[in-house]
């Protein structure tokens, strides 16, 4: 009665965390803090409420699945400003698809890219390990064979592209990459992204670039796979990039993002979403348009995260392998045993953090590259974050 592929899915990471901590309690008199989930707690920009209120008369309208022309134009404008893509001929109607948050689109892209009925060997989906759990879920449910590419300090926390067997590349239908990486914050440089795009085109698979943390950085601004497309002459074939307002604008509840890239892929994504995708309501599209058109709030948001990474550097002083990530808002700390550390931080310091093992898959021998780590989300205001970091440092 049920799809047997569901048995390939592990429990949702935050369900596993609840199971881990069930039956335990934080110390009395200490305010619990959730550093386990990447849910920004900064005050959302006022323009969201203003735009929603100004467009409240549109709640009784079915929204257009491809988004409004104004929203698509705002997205293209942001891509050009943010990544310097003036030489790339981005068409708002052919190259951009607004989506109801990127999780849905990241999941759907495997349904689009993987053909389980294709003649020949079973298709392969490649993905980083650790990585966002949706990649694995979509890969398994698409009917593909999933290849987990372990990442660690020895690979710069990005998959080693030269270590992927050519046989897997030849069978690949889809390759998920994330830059800045979740959970480690590593940023792929231009040479790395160029190599990834060239492999996608040589072996004819889709490169799905999750760039949702690209507007949160403390040093050099991360580039996009679209920069490489521009470098290579402007062809967008075999590339799709994913962006969201959840992190950039501290608005995860807005559920608004977009996919941009290969026009053939975008056309099929529009078709697929017309069958199973949630459409962004018109007032939310108006708010999204305002946010993509404004860079000042993103800069203010970025400055708050920079302040918190300054605090982490001062308080942790490099302990547990602490480093300043190139992007994103996570600490990826080597504590030896992530589950044991998570229990201790909850029962002794009232801090919920996510064991790194819950973001990764073990190999046949039971080796899980995330097992020694915890992921700590610096999502609160600086004062609360400073308190949390002191608690963490004292406990560990």
BELSUL-V303443 format. One record per helix or strand of 3 or more residues. SS is the DSSP state (@ for helix, = for strand). FROM is the first residue (numbers start at 0). TO is the last residue. If there is no record, write none. Layout:
ss:SS from:FROM to:TO
ss:SS from:FROM to:TO
This chain:
ss:@ from:3 to:7
ss:@ from:12 to:20
ss:@ from:45 to:53
ss:@ from:55 to:57
ss:@ from:68 to:82
ss:= from:95 to:98
ss:@ from:101 to:112
ss:= from:123 to:128
ss:@ from:132 to:140
ss:= from:144 to:149
ss:@ from:152 to:154
ss:@ from:160 to:162
ss:@ from:165 to:170
ss:= from:171 to:177
ss:@ from:189 to:202
ss:= from:205 to:209
ss:@ from:224 to:230
ss:= from:238 to:243
ss:@ from:244 to:247
ss:@ from:251 to:253
ss:= from:256 to:260
ss:@ from:262 to:275
ss:@ from:281 to:291
ss:@ from:295 to:315
ss:@ from:318 to:320
ss:= from:329 to:333
ss:@ from:337 to:348
ss:@ from:355 to:358
ss:= from:372 to:376
ss:@ from:381 to:394
